[in-house]
Amino acid sequence: MKEHSRKIKISLEQLTEDLLALSDEIWQSIDHNDPEALEAGYLLKREYNQKVDTFNEMAQNIGSILQKLEELTALNDFEKTEPENDARSAKPVKFPDSPPHRLDEDFCYKRPRAMEIENQLYTGLNTWKAIYIETIKYLAKKDYDTFQTLPESNFALGRRKGNVYVGRQPEKMRIPEEFVQGFFFETNLSANSIRENLKKILNHFKIPHEAIIFYWREDKDTDYT
């Protein structure tokens, strides 16, 4: 049951990311110079977004239930994404089938497997949401004073009026999660939206984009390792 629960949670997060990526593609495919096509495309995308939002909420609820089940049955001991010790993390990471990738690349429909930030290696990260969570936790631990200023920073402002990406209250977010105690983050994000948020949050901490690299599977459907 442990492995099945883990795979289902990962699959739900990956499917959510793919649905949001398709939403971006739908908008980009619309001829914005054709009034009829623009109106029809807008209506279609609005309907699509509503359905995806409903699915995302259900996926989050299912994921929460699976997590509680693992905790209840003491089965939550699968891969921990703890940083390697300094001696190992300072060495080049070797993934023969996956060269390192950076923040200036397209994350759409890519499946991550690991992240290295400032020579700290995190493995077992199978979704961009997992990458996002670990980056935020790392930055909170690195410089909590700066971290506390995120809700008042430019990073906090969402693309939609009234929405935010981080706050001490979850009301202005569509699908919030408490990554760090007392701080909620928007999770209704496509892979490329997470990429852009990572750029902004690194800028806020004055960390160069080159300080973070990613490894992903060339075949996204291979496995969960």
KEFI-477880 format. One record per residue (C-alpha): x, y, z; residue number from 1. Coordinates in Angstrom, 3 decimals. Layout:
u | v | w | pos
X | Y | Z | NUM $
...
***
This chain:
u | v | w | pos
0.000 | 0.000 | 0.000 | 1 $
2.874 | 2.356 | 0.751 | 2 $
4.177 | 2.337 | -2.819 | 3 $
0.700 | 2.556 | -4.359 | 4 $
-0.214 | 5.544 | -2.186 | 5 $
3.038 | 7.288 | -3.084 | 6 $
2.584 | 6.738 | -6.819 | 7 $
-1.011 | 7.960 | -6.757 | 8 $
-0.002 | 11.204 | -4.999 | 9 $
2.792 | 11.798 | -7.488 | 10 $
0.510 | 11.014 | -10.438 | 11 $
-2.120 | 13.459 | -9.180 | 12 $
0.452 | 16.252 | -8.863 | 13 $
1.932 | 15.495 | -12.285 | 14 $
-1.492 | 15.429 | -13.933 | 15 $
-2.361 | 18.741 | -12.270 | 16 $
0.822 | 20.306 | -13.663 | 17 $
0.053 | 18.958 | -17.151 | 18 $
-3.535 | 20.265 | -17.068 | 19 $
-2.278 | 23.727 | -16.109 | 20 $
0.372 | 23.589 | -18.828 | 21 $
-2.321 | 22.800 | -21.387 | 22 $
-4.283 | 25.798 | -20.140 | 23 $
-1.341 | 28.014 | -21.070 | 24 $
-1.140 | 26.356 | -24.487 | 25 $
-4.853 | 26.898 | -25.125 | 26 $
-4.517 | 30.625 | -24.472 | 27 $
-1.445 | 30.923 | -26.671 | 28 $
-3.170 | 29.071 | -29.523 | 29 $
-6.048 | 31.558 | -29.756 | 30 $
-5.912 | 34.167 | -32.526 | 31 $
-6.139 | 37.320 | -30.413 | 32 $
-6.583 | 39.471 | -33.531 | 33 $
-9.803 | 37.703 | -34.500 | 34 $
-12.645 | 38.996 | -32.266 | 35 $
-14.823 | 35.906 | -32.804 | 36 $
-11.950 | 33.496 | -32.204 | 37 $
-10.873 | 35.484 | -29.148 | 38 $
-14.347 | 35.415 | -27.611 | 39 $
-14.851 | 31.717 | -28.342 | 40 $
-11.384 | 30.903 | -27.038 | 41 $
-11.948 | 32.942 | -23.897 | 42 $
-15.193 | 31.110 | -23.134 | 43 $
-13.577 | 27.744 | -23.780 | 44 $
-10.586 | 28.553 | -21.580 | 45 $
-12.794 | 29.864 | -18.789 | 46 $
-14.795 | 26.628 | -18.825 | 47 $
-11.583 | 24.589 | -18.956 | 48 $
-10.074 | 26.526 | -16.044 | 49 $
-13.183 | 25.983 | -13.954 | 50 $
-13.034 | 22.233 | -14.524 | 51 $
-9.305 | 22.131 | -13.805 | 52 $
-9.800 | 24.113 | -10.587 | 53 $
-12.406 | 21.581 | -9.472 | 54 $
-10.083 | 18.703 | -10.300 | 55 $
-7.164 | 20.348 | -8.513 | 56 $
-9.202 | 20.804 | -5.347 | 57 $
-10.289 | 17.155 | -5.482 | 58 $
-6.715 | 16.023 | -6.137 | 59 $
-5.487 | 18.020 | -3.145 | 60 $
-8.186 | 16.497 | -0.930 | 61 $
-7.310 | 12.986 | -2.075 | 62 $
-3.627 | 13.686 | -1.500 | 63 $
-4.377 | 14.875 | 2.034 | 64 $
-6.344 | 11.710 | 2.765 | 65 $
-3.532 | 9.522 | 1.451 | 66 $
-1.055 | 11.406 | 3.617 | 67 $
-3.204 | 10.921 | 6.703 | 68 $
-3.518 | 7.226 | 5.848 | 69 $
0.248 | 6.891 | 5.677 | 70 $
0.674 | 8.681 | 8.983 | 71 $
-2.022 | 6.544 | 10.577 | 72 $
-0.378 | 3.331 | 9.448 | 73 $
3.198 | 4.543 | 10.000 | 74 $
3.937 | 4.236 | 6.292 | 75 $
5.217 | 7.749 | 5.693 | 76 $
8.880 | 6.755 | 5.652 | 77 $
9.408 | 6.873 | 1.890 | 78 $
12.210 | 8.966 | 0.329 | 79 $
12.985 | 12.002 | 2.450 | 80 $
14.292 | 14.936 | 0.485 | 81 $
16.999 | 15.839 | 2.958 | 82 $
20.143 | 17.547 | 1.670 | 83 $
23.228 | 15.405 | 1.306 | 84 $
26.134 | 16.061 | 3.659 | 85 $
28.564 | 18.789 | 2.628 | 86 $
31.237 | 16.384 | 1.448 | 87 $
28.908 | 14.729 | -1.032 | 88 $
26.815 | 17.719 | -2.071 | 89 $
29.905 | 19.712 | -3.014 | 90 $
30.796 | 17.115 | -5.648 | 91 $
29.299 | 17.107 | -9.162 | 92 $
26.083 | 15.123 | -9.314 | 93 $
26.033 | 12.370 | -11.925 | 94 $
22.833 | 11.376 | -13.680 | 95 $
24.012 | 9.598 | -16.852 | 96 $
20.625 | 9.866 | -18.538 | 97 $
19.856 | 13.414 | -17.390 | 98 $
22.146 | 16.422 | -17.903 | 99 $
21.649 | 19.427 | -15.598 | 100 $
18.983 | 21.970 | -16.566 | 101 $
18.504 | 25.580 | -15.500 | 102 $
15.822 | 28.205 | -14.898 | 103 $
15.988 | 29.624 | -18.424 | 104 $
14.578 | 26.397 | -19.922 | 105 $
11.035 | 25.264 | -20.614 | 106 $
9.671 | 23.121 | -17.759 | 107 $
6.432 | 22.260 | -19.554 | 108 $
5.703 | 18.496 | -19.525 | 109 $
9.129 | 17.735 | -18.016 | 110 $
9.422 | 15.348 | -15.064 | 111 $
11.983 | 16.352 | -12.419 | 112 $
13.959 | 13.849 | -10.367 | 113 $
16.328 | 16.008 | -8.297 | 114 $
17.407 | 19.554 | -7.539 | 115 $
20.671 | 21.102 | -6.416 | 116 $
20.637 | 24.548 | -4.824 | 117 $
23.825 | 26.188 | -3.598 | 118 $
25.542 | 22.774 | -3.651 | 119 $
22.803 | 21.167 | -1.560 | 120 $
21.337 | 18.120 | -3.294 | 121 $
17.684 | 17.083 | -2.922 | 122 $
16.558 | 13.814 | -4.495 | 123 $
13.235 | 12.028 | -4.802 | 124 $
11.520 | 15.180 | -6.126 | 125 $
9.136 | 13.868 | -8.765 | 126 $
7.014 | 16.963 | -9.410 | 127 $
7.659 | 20.676 | -9.834 | 128 $
5.490 | 21.274 | -6.813 | 129 $
7.921 | 19.159 | -4.774 | 130 $
10.794 | 21.235 | -6.191 | 131 $
8.915 | 24.404 | -5.235 | 132 $
8.258 | 23.248 | -1.681 | 133 $
11.846 | 22.192 | -1.019 | 134 $
13.240 | 25.437 | -2.437 | 135 $
10.974 | 27.502 | -0.192 | 136 $
11.833 | 25.433 | 2.871 | 137 $
15.529 | 25.746 | 2.076 | 138 $
15.292 | 29.534 | 1.788 | 139 $
13.284 | 29.806 | 5.005 | 140 $
15.995 | 27.884 | 6.831 | 141 $
18.805 | 29.823 | 5.153 | 142 $
17.533 | 33.334 | 5.912 | 143 $
14.336 | 33.487 | 7.915 | 144 $
14.461 | 37.276 | 8.316 | 145 $
14.299 | 37.742 | 4.541 | 146 $
11.757 | 34.944 | 4.252 | 147 $
9.357 | 36.771 | 6.559 | 148 $
9.264 | 39.711 | 4.145 | 149 $
7.908 | 37.608 | 1.247 | 150 $
4.213 | 38.475 | 1.840 | 151 $
5.053 | 42.172 | 1.366 | 152 $
7.345 | 41.636 | -1.634 | 153 $
6.723 | 41.790 | -5.392 | 154 $
6.909 | 38.006 | -5.401 | 155 $
3.636 | 37.829 | -3.493 | 156 $
1.536 | 39.462 | -6.221 | 157 $
-0.377 | 36.994 | -8.403 | 158 $
-1.203 | 37.474 | -12.064 | 159 $
-4.901 | 37.847 | -11.291 | 160 $
-6.158 | 40.898 | -9.455 | 161 $
-6.569 | 40.233 | -5.761 | 162 $
-4.663 | 36.931 | -5.837 | 163 $
-1.332 | 36.387 | -4.117 | 164 $
1.356 | 33.697 | -4.233 | 165 $
2.266 | 33.847 | -0.546 | 166 $
0.606 | 35.209 | 2.581 | 167 $
-0.015 | 34.643 | 6.242 | 168 $
-3.691 | 34.011 | 5.479 | 169 $
-4.903 | 31.637 | 2.728 | 170 $
-8.102 | 33.464 | 1.748 | 171 $
-6.699 | 35.172 | -1.373 | 172 $
-5.363 | 31.936 | -2.859 | 173 $
-7.157 | 29.375 | -4.965 | 174 $
-5.405 | 26.260 | -3.638 | 175 $
-3.176 | 27.281 | -0.696 | 176 $
-0.794 | 25.054 | 1.239 | 177 $
1.214 | 25.855 | 4.352 | 178 $
4.774 | 25.046 | 3.224 | 179 $
6.332 | 26.762 | 6.246 | 180 $
4.510 | 27.278 | 9.527 | 181 $
2.492 | 30.476 | 9.356 | 182 $
3.062 | 31.003 | 5.625 | 183 $
0.703 | 29.827 | 2.892 | 184 $
1.660 | 29.470 | -0.777 | 185 $
-0.465 | 29.199 | -3.899 | 186 $
-0.117 | 25.732 | -5.451 | 187 $
-2.419 | 26.119 | -8.450 | 188 $
0.623 | 26.584 | -10.705 | 189 $
1.861 | 25.079 | -13.951 | 190 $
5.472 | 23.956 | -14.281 | 191 $
6.472 | 27.171 | -16.057 | 192 $
4.610 | 29.271 | -13.500 | 193 $
6.668 | 27.580 | -10.799 | 194 $
9.784 | 28.335 | -12.853 | 195 $
8.909 | 32.039 | -12.954 | 196 $
8.137 | 32.069 | -9.233 | 197 $
11.480 | 30.434 | -8.506 | 198 $
13.205 | 33.209 | -10.432 | 199 $
11.373 | 35.874 | -8.438 | 200 $
11.970 | 34.293 | -5.061 | 201 $
15.683 | 33.817 | -5.796 | 202 $
15.861 | 37.473 | -6.809 | 203 $
14.278 | 38.416 | -3.492 | 204 $
16.979 | 36.493 | -1.638 | 205 $
19.661 | 37.917 | -3.965 | 206 $
20.660 | 34.424 | -5.068 | 207 $
21.840 | 34.077 | -8.688 | 208 $
19.691 | 31.878 | -10.914 | 209 $
22.766 | 29.793 | -11.706 | 210 $
22.833 | 28.609 | -8.084 | 211 $
19.969 | 26.201 | -8.741 | 212 $
19.979 | 23.326 | -11.221 | 213 $
17.545 | 20.530 | -11.970 | 214 $
17.694 | 16.975 | -13.237 | 215 $
14.777 | 15.467 | -15.056 | 216 $
13.911 | 12.232 | -16.767 | 217 $
14.076 | 12.302 | -20.539 | 218 $
11.209 | 9.798 | -20.613 | 219 $
8.577 | 11.228 | -18.298 | 220 $
6.641 | 7.974 | -18.154 | 221 $
9.470 | 5.670 | -17.043 | 222 $
9.183 | 5.457 | -13.252 | 223 $
9.200 | 7.413 | -9.995 | 224 $
12.867 | 7.044 | -9.045 | 225 $
***
